[in-house]
Amino acid sequence: MQKRKLSQLSRIAQLKREMELAELARLAGRKQDMHVQREELSDAAREARVIAQASTPEAKTAELFTGWVSLRHAEIDDLIARLNEEMAQQKAKAALAVGRRDVLQQIESRVREAERLKRGRS
């Protein structure tokens, strides 16, 4: 009976571990997407400035666009900062879940070894 409960706990711990690690991966993916978006905006702003140098009418549009890009960069930086905080919390949750699973595996292993030794004596 105890062995069965331990096995169930171990399976639950494994599922929890997988869920926490998946959430951490999801947050890391979002952070990477934000970095990519920021870089793409920077590239577009550079391109707009080059076009503006070739044509005076586009200079004002490029200036407005560059201002908007700066605002968007600030928004993205805020999002990245929040994601960093979320990731730090999620790393702690994932570490706890991994640790629980490892401990349960060790206990299961010791129980199996004890049963093996017990059968060997019989």
Phi, psi and omega per residue, in radians:
M1 nan -0.856 -3.131
Q2 -1.084 -0.692 -3.138
K3 -1.105 -0.706 3.129
R4 -1.133 -0.749 3.118
K5 -1.122 -0.702 3.111
L6 -1.093 -0.716 3.118
S7 -1.123 -0.719 3.099
Q8 -1.123 -0.774 3.103
L9 -1.045 -0.713 3.141
S10 -1.100 -0.728 3.109
R11 -1.137 -0.717 3.111
I12 -1.108 -0.754 3.126
A13 -1.091 -0.664 3.108
Q14 -1.125 -0.767 3.105
L15 -1.089 -0.760 3.124
K16 -1.088 -0.730 3.096
R17 -1.030 -0.835 -3.134
E18 -1.102 -0.693 3.132
M19 -1.139 -0.776 -3.114
E20 -1.165 -0.715 3.109
L21 -1.184 -0.633 3.096
A22 -1.137 -0.705 3.109
E23 -1.133 -0.696 3.095
L24 -1.093 -0.735 3.108
A25 -1.118 -0.688 3.115
R26 -1.096 -0.765 3.120
L27 -1.124 -0.719 3.106
A28 -1.093 -0.668 3.092
G29 -1.124 -0.740 3.094
R30 -1.079 -0.735 3.135
K31 -1.098 -0.758 3.109
Q32 -1.082 -0.731 3.101
D33 -1.039 -0.706 3.129
M34 -1.129 -0.715 3.103
H35 -1.115 -0.723 3.120
V36 -1.112 -0.791 3.137
Q37 -1.066 -0.720 3.132
R38 -1.088 -0.762 -3.136
E39 -1.147 -0.714 3.114
E40 -1.097 -0.682 3.092
L41 -1.136 -0.697 3.103
S42 -1.080 -0.757 3.109
D43 -1.071 -0.759 -3.139
A44 -1.134 -0.668 3.119
A45 -1.160 -0.714 3.090
R46 -1.079 -0.760 3.131
E47 -1.093 -0.717 3.126
A48 -1.119 -0.680 3.116
R49 -1.158 -0.642 3.105
V50 -1.135 -0.784 3.114
I51 -1.083 -0.681 -3.115
A52 -1.129 -0.553 3.135
Q53 -1.191 -0.514 -3.114
A54 -1.470 -0.322 -3.047
S55 -2.537 2.120 -3.128
T56 -1.105 -0.715 3.142
P57 -1.054 -0.568 -3.140
E58 -1.406 -0.170 -3.093
A59 -1.055 -0.783 -3.125
K60 -1.151 -0.729 3.115
T61 -1.090 -0.752 3.123
A62 -1.112 -0.670 3.121
E63 -1.116 -0.782 3.106
L64 -1.108 -0.752 3.137
F65 -1.098 -0.759 3.130
T66 -1.082 -0.674 3.073
G67 -1.105 -0.748 3.107
W68 -1.097 -0.719 3.123
V69 -1.065 -0.699 3.118
S70 -1.083 -0.724 3.097
L71 -1.124 -0.768 -3.139
R72 -1.126 -0.658 3.079
H73 -1.030 -0.750 3.132
A74 -1.091 -0.728 3.101
E75 -1.095 -0.779 -3.141
I76 -1.122 -0.719 3.112
D77 -1.061 -0.694 3.082
D78 -1.106 -0.763 3.113
L79 -1.077 -0.731 3.131
I80 -1.120 -0.707 3.115
A81 -1.087 -0.743 3.103
R82 -1.146 -0.694 3.100
L83 -1.111 -0.661 3.096
N84 -1.062 -0.721 3.097
E85 -1.124 -0.804 3.118
E86 -1.068 -0.708 -3.133
M87 -1.151 -0.668 3.111
A88 -1.085 -0.763 3.102
Q89 -1.132 -0.721 -3.112
Q90 -1.199 -0.623 3.078
K91 -1.058 -0.707 3.115
A92 -1.129 -0.746 3.111
K93 -1.109 -0.750 -3.130
A94 -1.142 -0.722 3.126
A95 -1.084 -0.719 3.108
L96 -1.104 -0.771 3.138
A97 -1.126 -0.715 3.110
V98 -1.126 -0.766 3.136
G99 -1.079 -0.760 3.113
R100 -1.054 -0.790 -3.139
R101 -1.096 -0.741 3.134
D102 -1.082 -0.761 3.138
V103 -1.107 -0.770 3.126
L104 -1.099 -0.657 3.090
Q105 -1.107 -0.717 3.119
Q106 -1.113 -0.745 3.127
I107 -1.107 -0.787 3.106
E108 -1.016 -0.734 -3.134
S109 -1.111 -0.730 3.125
R110 -1.155 -0.679 3.114
V111 -1.115 -0.779 3.115
R112 -1.081 -0.733 -3.141
E113 -1.137 -0.715 3.115
A114 -1.109 -0.709 3.110
E115 -1.155 -0.680 3.110
R116 -1.103 -0.789 3.123
L117 -1.133 -0.665 3.130
K118 -1.116 -0.755 3.111
R119 -1.142 -0.599 -3.137
G120 -1.163 -0.538 -3.140
R121 -1.382 -0.419 -3.063
S122 -1.318 nan nan
